[in-house]
Amino acid sequence: MLKTMLDLTKKILTVVSFDAKLFQKELDKALKWITDAEELRKFKEWCISEFGLKYPSIIKKAFTLG
């Protein structure tokens, strides 16, 4: 199930990436349910590679607080 939820979250983030507030909201929601450290590390890397140029401050803040 974790794999499916992670895949769904990635799709959602891609879809809402046109709007910074929606992106931040969905990213924050995802970080609440990802509990595995390795999954979190991989998800962070994915976020940085996909959206690091567009939303660097949102990503940095979300993973610092999370």
QUICOR-V418143 format. One record per residue. N is the residue number from 1. RES is the residue in one letter. PHI is phi in whole degrees, -180 to 180 (999 if undefined). OMEGA is omega in whole degrees, 0 to 359 (999 if undefined). NEAR is the number of other ideal C-beta (glycine too) atoms within 8 Angstrom. Layout:
# QUICOR-V418143
n: {N,N}
res: {RES,RES}
phi: {PHI,PHI}
omega: {OMEGA,OMEGA}
near: {NEAR,NEAR}
This chain:
# QUICOR-V418143
n: {1,2,3,4,5,6,7,8,9,10,11,12,13,14,15,16,17,18,19,20,21,22,23,24,25,26,27,28,29,30,31,32,33,34,35,36,37,38,39,40,41,42,43,44,45,46,47,48,49,50,51,52,53,54,55,56,57,58,59,60,61,62,63,64,65,66}
res: {M,L,K,T,M,L,D,L,T,K,K,I,L,T,V,V,S,F,D,A,K,L,F,Q,K,E,L,D,K,A,L,K,W,I,T,D,A,E,E,L,R,K,F,K,E,W,C,I,S,E,F,G,L,K,Y,P,S,I,I,K,K,A,F,T,L,G}
phi: {999,-57,-61,-64,-63,-66,-62,-63,-62,-63,-63,-62,-62,-65,-66,-90,-66,-73,-126,-61,-68,-64,-59,-63,-61,-69,-65,-62,-62,-63,-69,-74,-103,-81,-109,-79,-61,-68,-63,-63,-62,-65,-65,-62,-60,-62,-59,-65,-70,-85,-128,-60,-80,-84,-132,-62,-72,-64,-65,-59,-64,-63,-80,-75,-76,-77}
omega: {180,180,180,178,179,178,179,179,178,178,180,180,178,181,184,185,176,185,185,182,177,179,181,180,181,177,178,178,181,183,178,183,177,184,181,184,180,177,179,179,180,179,178,178,179,180,180,182,182,189,184,179,183,185,183,183,178,181,180,181,183,183,175,181,184,999}
near: {4,7,6,7,9,11,8,8,11,10,8,9,15,8,6,11,10,4,7,7,6,9,14,11,9,12,13,10,8,11,11,7,7,10,5,7,5,6,11,12,8,8,12,10,8,9,13,9,6,9,11,10,4,6,11,8,6,11,14,8,8,12,10,6,5,8}
